[in-house]
Amino acid sequence: MASKKFTSNLLVSMPYRYGAIPNHDGTLALYEKISSSKDRRGPIYQLRIMNIATGGSYPLRNNFMEVGATWLGDGTNRIAYYDSTYDYMTIQNVDCQTEYNSCRIGGSVKSFRLKPLEDGSIAIVMLGFTDAEGRFCYPRDVKPEHDGMVFDSYRVQEISRYTDKKYSIFYSTLSRSGPDGWEIKQPLHNILAGTKLEPFNNLDLDISQGGITFAAKDLDEKDTSLIYCSSNIYYIQVDSFTTATVHKPEKLGGQDKEPHGYNWNHSPKFSPDGSQIAFYRSPNRICINRLGSPNVTDVFGTATDKGCSLIPMGFEFARDGRSLYMTAEDLGRVGLYKLDLQPGAYPKTLLRDGSVAAFFPFVENNEEKLLVSSSSFVDNSIYRIVNTDGDPTPTLISSVTEHGAKIGLSSKQISEIYFEGGGDYLVHAWMMKPSHFDESRQYPLAILVHGGPRSAWNDAWNWEANPLLWAEKGYIVVAPNITGSTGYGLEFQEAIRDNWGGRPYDDLVKCMDYLETVPNIDINNAVIWGGSYGGYLVNWIQGHPLGRRFKAMISRSGVFDLPTYLLQRDILFNTFDFDGSPLLWENAEGLERYNPARPDLLRKWKTPMLVVHGTHDYRCPLSEALCAFHTLQALGTPSRLLLFRGEGHGSVGGPANKLEYQRQVFAWVNKYTGNADEADVVDDSNTFEDPDIED
């Protein structure tokens, strides 16, 4: 098959596939896919069923707006999903297209989980909209008399929305009603009624035969430090999922605050027998609580004591309850590992190729396997089966780009470099070259700075700052994992503390010094892009000598005035990022130290800059972009402001907006590097064809 040229248009037209979820016997998988309409005015949603043996698939639902499509889990091939347009829960048998039943729930659902019970019914636990009295309802049923919003806590906004809409955790049962129908038993029961607990996240909960575990914030805690992402794990006993419980939520033991203010506990999971609850405890622990015990066990501690640098991310119990499967960042990748729950255990690598995004256990011929969804720099979606014991070679089911071949990319374009950082340590970076690379010429340089700051450039697909798209447009790209990056040990990650503009800046200076010696790089023709924390760092660089080494800069969703920014954003950093306090009246000197808006630095903002922001970004508020742009304009520095109306933090939504973002970004940097990008002309024929094989 002849490959297409990887352009902005091709990137935007590519489909996005969510993690594939296997059925009970591993023969079928359910997944959601989003692709662009031909006119790029909006996305097309599909719910699809895939034959795991052949990789073939077919659409189950087109143009759906469902929430949480999942298998019923009762040993059949029935699925359940919530239709957010018509407020129905739908049960559908994928083996029989005519078996299709819907039942009204009586309120608005944000997410839900299911658990088959021993009596044949199915427990359903959902995050649902609630009125002031704690009743499950629809937002339209709560009709305010005015547009005023009243808040009594710090949490006014969150990412891109106001927090005036309240949600709680409700439960009931889903069961057969007659020969063909299904019903959800009414009323639904609110487990947070009468408490000051608020759900922490959409799906931060799990169900056992006798109870529910969940992560929540306690709004009644008088925490003067306003902890960032503060949450705890709770358990509530449920004697029957058809009646209201008489028990109250109980906070699990062993969740005292960590040094530097960490108090982020999330992702609780029951062991297969329901006797234990495992949960993630930041910054790098997986803890297990045996119900009824006041203590927790740090199951990853035995591994880290033996010198393991992995920091776990997601995890699941193995079906025997004696092991955990987990993902962890490791040197620019997200691998999959197995950790036995016994003293002296060390993680066993199951997959370390690209970056794992999701995985789901299933049983085939009495052998447990994992259906793994991942991506890489050259492929935006890969589905594979991974054996948990024995054969280490994964079985490929589906690759959207055929490992880059369908879009003209190859892993041969990618290399890894290490350079000395700002201190006695090495910094890892990815380097990308164009597919049409010519050894006899020099190329302009593009430095891409990731957000976070506790994040990393992993071998994973990126929809916004895609390094290989930059390469295909004629740049040699370097994506460095500077101080604060995850996947290089806890010490390197936590060195960002009170060091936002220190070591990371020094690392980038050293990076540019190193690249001066790399063949084919025109070091005097360089540009830099940074998003979120990376946008902050670009603003910081503007006021320093490093800023003069770039022909042009792009600050995406960045930070301008650090002290006031910390009070404007939706959640407040605690002392684990800044010594002393994140409050300017308590730590004015400390916060001003790394403030891009210091007057002595602003006068030096002379490098042409494109400022990009979403108008509904509450993590890094719009005022940060306006201040940066107005500063550049007042100084007479060539500058442009690109705003996306209604967009939040971190990414641009919608095909047309994505394409315009890419067009503006490359028009800006090409103007100052003199790079001639023949692919910058929109080519409607260069779009991605649907990779799904119809089964």
N, C-alpha and C positions, 0 to 999 in steps of 0.2 A: 504494500500500500504506500503510495506517495504521501509524504508528510506535508502538512501545511506549515507556513511560517508563523512562528509564535509572535503575535502582535497584541496590542491592547484590545482590539476587536475580538480576537480569538479568545483571549483570557476572559473577557466579559461574557462571551457566548457559551463558555464551558459550564456543564452542569455541576451542581453541588450535591453530593450524596451523604446523608447522615449514616451513622453506624448501623450495620445490618444486625438484626436480632433473630437468632435461630428459633425454630419451633421446638417442641418437646423431644423429637427424635433426630434433629439435625438434618432433615431433608429439605426444609424450606427456610427462607429468611425473609423478614419484613424490613423494608427500609423506605425512607422518604427521600425524594429528589426534588431539587429546585433548579429550573433552567430558565433561560431568558426567552421572552417572546420575540418574534421576528422583528417587530417594530421597536424593541428594547424599551417599551413603555412600562413594562412590569414583568414580574416573574411568573412562571408556570409551575404549579405544585403538583406532584404526583405521589401517590402511595403505591409501592410496587412489591410484588412477590417474586422472589428469586429461587430457582431450583439450584440448591447448593452443589449437586453432583455435576451439572452441566454449565452453570453460570448464566443460563438463560433466565429471562424475567418477563413479566407482563404487568401493565398498570392495573391496579385494583380500583383506584379512584383517581380521577383527573380534576385539576383545579380545586383541590380540597383545601379546607381551612380547619383541619382537625388538630386536636391537642393530644399528644401522648399515645399515638397508635402503638399497641402492644398485643402480644399473644395472651389469650385468656389464661393459659397455664394449667388447664384442666385435662391435658392429655389429648385434646382435640385440635383441629386446625382452625379454630375460631379466633378472631381478633376483636379488640374493643378500641374504640376511639371516641373522643368527645368532639362533636360538631359545634364549634364556637359561633357559627353563623346562625344556626337554628336552635342552639341550646339543647341538643339531644345527645345522649350516650347511645352509640350504635354498636351492635354485635353482629359480626359478619363471618360466615363460614366460607373460607377461601376454596374449599373443595366443592362447594355448591353455591353458585352465584345467586341462586334464588333465595337462599336462607339469609335474610337481611332484616334485622329488627332494630327498632329505635325506641327509646323510652326517655321521657322528659325527666330531668333531675329536679328542677325547681330552683336553680340558681346558676351562677356563672362559675365555671371551673378553670383554674389556671394550670393545674397539673394533677395527675392521679397515679396511684399504684394499685395493683391487684394481688391477691393471695388466695389460692384455693384452700378451703377449710375442710376439716375432716367430715363435716356433715353434708358435703356435696355442694354447698353454696360457695360464693367467692366474696371474700372481704374486699371492700373498696375503700381506700383512704385518699382523700383529695384535698388539695389546697383550693379553697373556695372563697368567694366574696362574701363578706358579712356586713350586716348593718350595725348600728351602735349598740343594739341589744344582743349581738352575737348570733343572730339568726342567718342561716344560709339564704341568699337571695340573689337577685340580679341587680347590677348597678342602676338600671333604669328604675328600679323600685325605690331607690333612695333619691328623692327629689329635693335638692337643696332649694331654699327660698332665695338664695343670693349666691354670688360667686366668691364670697369670702372663704378663705381657708385658714383654720386656726391650728397652731402647733404648740405643743408643750414640751418638746424635746428637740435635741440637735438635729434629728433626722427629718429634714424638710424635703429633700430631693434624693433621688437615687438613680445614678447613671443618666437617664434621659426622661425621667418621669417624676411627678410629685408623689409624695407618700401619703396623700390624704385618703386614698382608697385602701381599705383594710381587708386583709385576708386572714383566714384561720384554717385549722385542720379539722376536717369532718370525716366521719366514717359511717358505713352502713354495710349492707350485703347486696350483691348482685346475684339473682337466682332465676331459674326458669319459671315462667308464668304460662301454664298451659303447654300444649305440645310444641309450639313454635316460638312463643313470646318470651321476653325477658323483662324483669322489673328491678328497680332499686327500691328497697324497702324504705318507706318514709316513717318518721322524719329522719334526716341526717343528724348525727350527734357531734357537737362541737367539743373537742377535748381540751380546748384552751379557754372555755367559758369560765368566767370568774377568776382568771389569772391575769397577770400583766405580761404574759409571754406572747411573743410575736414570731411567726415562722421565719427562719433565717434565709431559706432559699426555696426555689420551686420544688425540688425533689429530694430534699434533705431529710428523708424518712424511710423507714422500713417496717414490715409487718411480720409478726409471728402468729402462731395459733392462739396465743394468749395475750397479745399486747402490741403496742406501737412504740417505736423509738423515733426520735426526731431531734433536729437541731433548732434552737430558738434563741432569740434575744430576750433578756429580762428587762423590760422597760421600767421596772420598779427599782432596779439597782441604781443607787446614787453614786455613779462613777464619775468623779471629778475630772478624770483624765480623758473622758470621752473616747474610750478605746475603739480603735479601728477594727472593724469586723469582729467585735466581741460576740461570742455565741457559746452555748453549752449544749450538752447532750442530755436528753430527758427520756424517761421511760414511763409509760402509763399502762397499767394492767387493764385489759378488756375481757370481762368474763363472757360476754356474748356480743358479737358484732351487730346484733339486731336490736339491742337495748342500750340505753345510756349507762355508761360506767359510773360506779359509785366511787371510784378511785381518782386520785389527783396525780398530775405529773410529778415524777420524782427525778431530781437532778442526780445523775450518776456521780460517784465519788471520783477523786483524783483529778479534778479539773481546776486546781488553783492556778492563779496567774503565773505565767512564765516570766523569767527575767526580761527586762525591756518592755514589759506590758503586753506580751503576746497572750491572748485569751481566745483563740480561734479554734473551736472544735466543731467538726462537721462530718458529713458523709457516714452516718451510723449504719451498720449492717448487722443483722442477727446471724449467729452461727446457724448451721442447718437444723440443729435440734432446738433452737430458740433459747438456750440456756445462757448464752453470752452475747455481748454486743461489742463489736469492734468499731472504732471510729478514728478519724484522722485528727491529730493534734499538732497544730503548727508550732514550730517551723518544720519539724522533720520526724514526726513520730506517728506510729500506728499503735493505738492502745486498745486493750481488751478488758472489759469489765464483766465479771461473772455476776449475774443478777443476784442482788442481795448483799454483795460485797461492797465495802466502802472504798476499796482500792482498785487500781488499774495496773495492768502489766504492759510495759513498753516492749512489744514483741519485736521491734526492729532494733532495740538496743543491743541485743547480742551480736547482731551483724555489724553495727557501727563500732562496737568495741573491738572488732577484729580488723578495723581499718577500712571498712566499706564506705565509699564516698557517695553512694547513691542516696538521693532524697526522695522517698516514696511520694506518689501522687494519688492515683486511684487504686482501689483494691476490691477484691471479691473473695469470699470463702470458697475453698474447694468443697466438693459435695460431701467428703468425709469429715469436714470440719477440722482436719489436722494440718492444713496448709492454707496459705493465702496466695492468690495471684495478684500481682501488683504492677503498676507502671511506674517508671522513674526516669527522670532526665539524666543523661550520662554523656558528657562531652559532645554536645550538639546533636543529640538524638534522644528519642523517647522510647526506651526499651520495655520489654515485658519480661517479668521475672516470677519465680515461684519461691516462696519462703516457707519452710517447714516450721510449725509452731512447737519448737523444742529448743532446749538450751544449746547454745553454740551454733545455731543454724546460720547459714550464709546464703544469700539469694542465688538461685540457679537461673541462668539466662535462658529464656525460651525464645526470644526474638529481639534482635538489636539491629534493625534495618529500617532506616527512615524514622518515622515517629508514629507511635500507636495513639490513635484517637479514642477508640472504644474497643471493648472485648466482652464477650458473653459466653459463659460455659454451656456446654450441652453434652449429652451422653450418646455415644454411638457404639453399638455392640458391647455395652457395659463398660466402655472406656470413655473417660472424660476428656473432651477436647475443647478448644476455644475458637470461636469465630471472631477474628480480629479485623478491625477496620483501621487503616493507617493511610499515611500519605508520605510524600517525599518532595524534594525540590522539583522533580520532573514529573510527578504524578499526583493529581489531586485526590484520588480515591483508589484504594487497593483493598480488596477483600481476600482474606486468606484463612485457612484452617491451620491451627498450631497444635501439635501434640504436646500434652503436658508431661509425658514420660516417653522415653525411647527415642524414636526418630526425630532428630532436630530440624529436619528440612520441612518448612511449611508448604502447604498445598495451595497454589494460587487458584482462586475462583474467578476473580474479575479485576482487571486493571483498566481504568478509564482511558489512559493515554498509551497503553502498552509500553510502560516504563519510559515515556517521553517520545517514542518513535512517531506517534500520530501527530505530534505538534512540533516536530523538528528539533527536539531537545535530547540531550544525552548526558548521562552521568560523567562522561569524559570531560565535559565543560567545567566540572566542579573539582576543586582541590581544597586542601586544608593547609593552613599556615600557622606557625606559632612565632610570636615575637616577644621580646622582653617588655613587660609592662612598666608602670611608673615606679615599681619597687622591685624587690627580689622575688619575682614570680613571672611566669609565662602567661601570655594571653592567646587564646585560640580564636581563629577567624576562618570563615569560609570565603573562598575566592571563586568567582564565576567569570568565564570568558565567553565571548560570542561563539555561536556554532560556526560562524564563518571566519573564525580567528585566523589572522595572517601574522606569522612570526616575523615578517619583515617590517611591520609598522607599529606605531604607538597608538594607544587608545586613551581617551579621557577616563579619569577615575571617578567612581561613585562610591562614597562611604555611606552605609546605611546603619543607623543607630536604633536599636530596639527600645521598646517601652519598658514599663515595669515599675521601678528599675529591676525588681527581682523577676527576670524573664530571660529569654535567650533566643538567639537565632538557631533553631533546630532544623535538622534535615526534614522539613515539612513544607507543605504547600502554603503559599501566602497569597491572598487575593488582592491585597492593597499595594504593599511594597514588595512585589514579587522580584527577587534578585535576578532571576533568569530573564525576566522581561526587560529589565535594565540592560542586561548583557546583550540581548538580541537587538536592542536599540543602539548598540555600538559602544558600550562602556565595559571596562573591566570593573567588576563589582567586588567590594570587600565588605563583609558583614561580620564585624568583630564582636565577640562575647566578652565585653569589658567588665571591670569590677562590678559586682552586684548580680552578675549573670548566674542563673541556676544551672545545675548539672555539673558543677566543677568543685563540689564540696561546700559544706556549710560555712567554713571560714571565708572562702572567696565571696560567697553570696552575701554574708553579713558584713563584709568590709565596706559595704555601701553606707552603713550606719554613720550618720553625721558626716557624710563624705560625698554628698551628691555631686558637687562640682570639683572634687579633689582627685582621688585616684582615677575615676572614669575619664576625666579630662586628660590627666597625665597619660593614661593608656592610649588615648586617641592621638596625642602628640607623638608617642613612641611608635604607634601604628604608621603614621605618615612618614616618620623617619625611616622605618623599616622598608616601606614601599618605594622609597627613593631608589633602592637598589634592585628592585624587581624589574626584569626586562619587560618591555612592551607597555609599561605604564607611563603616561605623560603626567608626572607628578605636579607639573605647573598648570595643569588643566583639570582640576578636580572640583567635584561638587559634593555636598553632604545633605542627606535627608534624615530626619528624626521624627518619630511619632510618640505622643504622650510624654513619658519621661524623656524619650529621645528628642522630642520637641523642646522640652526644657533645656536639654544639654546643647541643642543647636543655638538656642537663645543665649545660653551661658557662653558658648564659644564665640558668638558674635562680638562680645566685649573683650575678647582676649586675643593674643597674637595668633593662635591657631586659626581664628576666623579669617585672617588675611591670606591663608594658604588655599582658600577656596574661591572659585570663580562665582559660585552661586550657592544658595542655601534654601532648604525647604523645612519649615517648622510646622508640623502637623499636630493639632490638638495639644499644643504645648503650654508651658507655664511661663509667665512673664515676671510677676512680682511674688516671690516665694512666701514672704510672711503673710500677706493678705490673702494669697491664694489658699493657704491652709485653712482659713476661716470661711472662704467662699465655697469650697468644694463640698460635695454631698456627704462625705465621711471624713472625719478628722484623723490624721496620722497620730499615733501615739509615740512614746519615746523610743520605740524600736527603730525609728528612722532618724530621729534627731535627739541628741543629748539634751537633757534638761527638760525641755517642753516644746511642743509645737505651737504654743501660744506666744504671740509676738511680745506681749507685755511682760512675759516671764523669761523670754529668751531672745530678746531683740538682737543682741550682738551675734548669737549663734546662728540665727536664721538669716541675718543680713550677710553673713560670711559668704554664702553661696547663692546670693540673690542676683539673678540676671538684671534686675531693674535698679541696681545701685547706680547713682548718678555718674560715678567715675567710669563705669562700664558702658553706660548708654551712649556716651559721647563717641564711643568707638564703633558703633554699629554702622559699618560702611560697606559690608558685602551685600550685593543684591539678594533679596530674600522674598520667597513666596510664603505667605502665611495661610494655612488651611484650617478650617474649623467648622463644626456643626453648630447651628443656632440653639439646639436643645442639648448641648453637652453640659451636664452638671458635674461631671468628675473634674474636668478642666474647663471652667466656665468661659463663655464667649468673651467676657471682658478681658481675659488674658490675651486673646487674639487681637482684639481691638486696640489694646494698649501697645502691643508689639507693632502693629501696622501703623498706628498713629505716630509712634516714635520714629519709625523709618521714614514716614512721609515728612515729618517735621525736620528731620535731619537732611532731607533731600536725597536719601539713599534709594536707588531703584527698588521698587517693592510692589507687590500685588497681594490683594486679599481675596481669597476664594472661600465663600461661605456656602454651606448646603442647608437650605431651609428645612427645619424639622428633624435633622439628623442628630444623633447622640454622639457618644464617645467611641473612638476606636476604629470605626470603619464607615465606609460609605455604602448605603443601601440602594438597591434598584439599579438595573442595567444601564439606564441612560446616565444616571449620576456617576456610576463607576467609570463609564467611558469618558465622561467629561473630566473627571478627576485625573485620569491617566493622560488625557490630551493636554490639560493645563500643566501638569507636572513636567512632562517631557518638552513641551514648548518652552517652558521657563529655563530648564537646564540647558537645552540645546542652543538657546539664544546666546548664552554666555560661554559655552564651550566650543561653539562653532560646529557641533556635531551634526552631520547631515543624516537625518533619519528618514529613509525612503518609506519605512513602514508607518510613518506618522499620518499618512493619508488614509482615511477610513476606507477599508476595502470590504464591502458588504458580502462579497463572495467568500472571504476568509473567515468563516464561522465554523464552529465545532459541530460535527455531526453526532447525533445521539449514540452513545457507545453501548447502550443496553441492547443485548441480543434478545429479540422476542422469542419466548419459549413456546 
